[in-house]
Amino acid sequence: MPILPLRRLPHAEVLDDIESLAPYRLDESHVVGNIPMAVVKPKSREDLRELVRLAQSESFGLVPRGAGTGKAGGCVPAGRAVVVDMGAWPGEIHVSNQDLTLTAPASAWLRDVKGAAEESNLFYPPDPNSWPLCAFGGSLATNAGGPNACKYGMTRHWVLAVDALMGDGEIHSFGIGSVKANAGPSLGQLLIGSEGIFGMITGATVRLIPKPSEFLTLLLPVSQFQDLLELPGQLCAKGFLPSAFEFFDPAVLAELRESGPEEARRLPGTALAILEFDDRGCTSGAFIAALTEALGPISEHLQVASESRRRDQIWNLRRLTSAFLKEMHPKKVSEDIVVPRSRIPDFFEGLEKLEIPAVTYGHLGDGNLHVNLLSAGETEPAELERQVMDLFKLAVSLGGTLSGEHGIGLAKRDAFLALSDPSQIELLRALKRAWDPAGIFNPGKVV
Ligand SMILES: Cc1cc2nc3c(=O)[nH]c(=O)nc-3n(C[C@H](O)[C@H](O)[C@H](O)COP(=O)(O)OP(=O)(O)OC[C@H]3O[C@@H](n4cnc5c(N)ncnc54)[C@H](O)[C@@H]3O)c2cc1C
């Protein structure tokens, strides 16, 4: 398609020079997509209406993009497509203390959404480790989860209402700004985690709760990695639900300590867990004593990060782990399988039996494990494919699935199609046809 019709969009910015387009082939996964025909930054309903009309008449796809921090190749083009960068979409963040809600446009940064809630002494829990970098719209479209999902759940558990561009070129509203709404099945929830295949999210209203007033952050170093694996389930059984329970296996911890930033040099243990509690009273001596008793002998080297500076340092280290490993191993492949808490020990036993050369870190508290194949660049493609498929099959065999939070996108599409119940794939495809009859929204992704 000549670029001219796109240039006639009334308010949008349009990029079409090769230098500007090249970065849009990538996100933070290992996937490299096609060069887009153009990148459009819409600013009005008229822009979107015209974009949909052109996409249908000229048969090209519309690939929604937030900040491009996704790890599944979801926002990179597959086939003839225009990338729709939602970064310039207008709107402001609004907090309602009476309704305990926050409304924001897709273009808002997630950090500003969380910050606006905090300024009102409220709390929006979803905390993907990319929260300082990702867009609100991207976090909704991927149903982002993060360290505190083990206590607070994922993004979808907080979304009340969604506005989205549909195949008729108009923005429609789904849901209302109230925790109670039960007039039929929730269509809005279908958009959360849909990775842009049903429509394009332009904004949403989410639920807030009062901000926790205390945090207890703990470093739990262990000499035997295996000692950590049953802890999430054991702590829950004893009535302790951490707001985060993260871990580094011995290989990741050693690499961080050896080549990571200065603060990483002091990380203790052969393997390490980071636990956080935000219950009222969690910083009291009584709480810490009860927790230490629940942890048992493993708590011998427990460290309390009482100062907020130390807490920030620990979380910064945890957040940079993904980028750090990518810098050290640019061709690594990173998966984010999930298994129920009670099956975490079985997962690691299975991984060892399969002889998959993987290192792991991530969200032990909810069984969402970031399994990294660091030598993927030097592995024969067929062997790499076998390793990844074996990994997914192991997760599925334990009652888990192939992605805990990053989604399917392009990266896991083949495996998703191969490992899912065919009747559910058919149902998803029927839903896609119903929402997007012309097939213009993020074609080639997920299903
Ligand atoms: C260092 C690092 C740490 C991370 N940690 C986590 C983590 O802890 N938990 C987690 O869940 N993820 C994590 N991620 C992955 C990613 O950051 C999140 O999924 C994030 O929410 C994606 O937001 P984004 O704005 O960058 O979306 P993008 O990457 O731009 O897009 C992601 C997907 O959403 C679609 N999309 C984007 N905007 C819209 C829209 N407005 N309407 C419809 N579809 C849209 C895209 O087409 C694509 O399929 C991490 C990534 C990095 C780099």
The ligand as an ORCA input file, in Angstrom:
! r2SCAN-3c Opt
* xyz 0 1
  C      12.867     -6.499     32.499
  C      11.484     -7.013     32.228
  C      10.746     -7.548     33.249
  C       9.449     -8.013     33.024
  N       8.749     -8.508     34.064
  C       7.475     -8.903     33.876
  C       6.717     -9.391     34.978
  O       7.192     -9.476     36.106
  N       5.443     -9.745     34.723
  C       4.867     -9.656     33.473
  O       3.690     -9.972     33.331
  N       5.573     -9.218     32.432
  C       6.855     -8.834     32.587
  N       7.568     -8.371     31.521
  C       6.934     -8.354     30.192
  C       6.265     -6.997     29.814
  O       7.013     -5.938     30.323
  C       4.837     -6.877     30.312
  O       4.021     -7.856     29.699
  C       4.224     -5.489     30.016
  O       3.013     -5.376     30.666
  C       4.027     -5.216     28.527
  O       3.698     -3.846     28.383
  P       4.143     -3.016     27.108
  O       3.480     -1.693     27.183
  O       5.610     -2.984     26.951
  O       3.463     -3.892     25.942
  P       4.026     -4.275     24.518
  O       5.251     -5.090     24.630
  O       4.103     -3.062     23.671
  O       2.851     -5.204     23.973
  C       2.581     -6.444     24.584
  C       1.351     -7.093     23.923
  O       0.195     -6.325     24.188
  C      -0.387     -5.842     22.976
  N      -0.813     -4.462     23.244
  C      -0.050     -3.440     23.699
  N      -0.822     -2.344     23.875
  C      -2.088     -2.691     23.520
  C      -3.332     -2.008     23.488
  N      -3.444     -0.727     23.856
  N      -4.425     -2.680     23.071
  C      -4.361     -3.983     22.719
  N      -3.198     -4.680     22.707
  C      -2.087     -4.036     23.122
  C       0.697     -5.963     21.928
  O       0.157     -6.115     20.626
  C       1.432     -7.197     22.416
  O       0.757     -8.337     21.982
  C       8.887     -7.929     31.705
  C       9.641     -7.384     30.682
  C      10.927     -6.930     30.927
  C      11.705     -6.343     29.779
*
